[in-house]
């Protein structure tokens, strides 16, 4: 991918991960006011906000190793966000339908970040 395309993709993905954070905040505000919804909702907020913050940090990485490390956190936190979404549904706190768009976005972010991390590892022998 040429540098202009990489830059455009990075900016698009940075905005996308930021929107993911904002959308999760908006979703959190709709949760029932029960103790379990608050606790699990906060876990979801922490992991989803980490996705956006760590991708932003990855964009400012000083080395390929640092970029890889930050992308690894994005992968881990996107997967964790999916986990908390599943818990909310499985516990009957919310419906699967109410989370379908957020869960789909988390899955897509996870796939993109995982593929990017794999490419960085392959191209730069970063483990």
Beta strands, then each sheet from edge to edge (+ up, - down):
end
